[in-house]
Amino acid sequence: QVQLVESGGGLVQAGGSLTLSCAVSGTIFRRDDMAWHRQSPGKERELVASITTQGSTTYTQSVKDRFTISRDNAKDTVYLQMNNLRPEDTGVYYCVVLEDNGPRIGTLEFWGQGIQVTVSL
């Protein structure tokens, strides 16, 4: 089965940095697109960043130039480097695997359990 283990969250002051890691197993990692979503209090869940099998990245506007998503296919791990954190970045961050299973089954999503990031003033 596909398993995702997130780590690196915690409490940080505004302006600080955190790096989230997501170790993935049970899939052919190099063939999967990856993403980070977050759920913040009082807000809709949003896609924060994504990275394709080829390394192309996308970011939601509010984190551009502050966050960097990357992947290490040798370690089956995806990262989210978060710099200059703001209180509004507070929330539960979820690592997501997008597994392409061909035209019949399609793309399956597998979600981690989520990890808390809290940014204080």
N, C-alpha and C positions, 0 to 999 in steps of 0.2 A: 504494500500500500504506500501511497505517497505521504511523506511526512515532512513537516516544516518545523524547524526549531529556531525561534527568534531569541535574540539576546542583545544586550547593550543599552537597554532603556534605563530610565531613572529620573532623578530630579536634578535640574540644572538651573542656574540663574540666567536671566535674560542676557543675551550677548555671548553666552557660552556655546559649547559644541558637544555633540554626541554622535557616535557611530552605531547604527543598528546593523546586526548581522542576521542572516537567515540561512541556515544549513538545510539543504534539501536532499532527500533520499527517496528511492522508490520510483524514479522516473529517469529518463535520459536527459539530464539537465541541460546539456549543450544544445538540445533541440527545442527547448522551451523558452518562450518569452517570460519575463518576470516583472512584477510590479509591487509597489508599496501603496496601500490605501491607509487612510486614517479616519477615525471617528472622533470628532471633538464635541465637547458639551454644547448643546444648543445649536449645532450645525449639522448639515447633511454630510453623509459619508462622501469622501472625495478621493479621487485618484491623485496621489501625490507625485509619483514618478513611475516610469516604466523603462525597461530596457529589452531590446530584441535579442534574438540569437546572434545577430550580426553586430551588436553593440550600439545600435541607434537608440537614443534616449529622448524621452519627453518629460516635461515637468508642468505642474500646475503653476499659473502665473505667480502666485504669492510666494513660491519657494525658489523661483529662478534666481540664479546667481548666489544662492545660499546653500542649496542642497545638491549633492551629487550621488547618483546611483551608479553602481558598478557591479561587475560580476567576475568571478574567478572560476572558470570551468574546470580547472584542475582540482579545485576544492569543493565543487558543487555548492557554491555559496554566493549569495547576492548581498550587497551592502547598501546602506544609505548613510552617507556622511552629511551631517546637519550642522551648519555653522551659523553664527549670528542668530541664535534662536530667540524667538519672541514668545510672549505668553500665549498668543493665539495659536501657536504650534502645539500647544498642549492637547493630548488626546491619546487614544489607543491606536497604535500603528500595526497594520496587518501585512504580512508578506503573502503574496499570491503567485502561484504557479499557473501558467497558461499552457496546457499540454495539448498540442495538436495531434489528434488521433485520426486524421484523414477525413474525407468527405462524408462518410457514412455516420460516424460517431460525432465528428466535429471537435471543437475545442472544449476541453474540460478545465474547470477552475478548481484549484485546491487552495484553501485558506489556512494560514496559521491561526493559532489561538489568540494572537494579539499581544502586544507589549506596551506598557504604559510609558509615556513621555510627559513629564511635567516641567514646565518652564515658569519659574517664579520671577517676580519683579525684583 
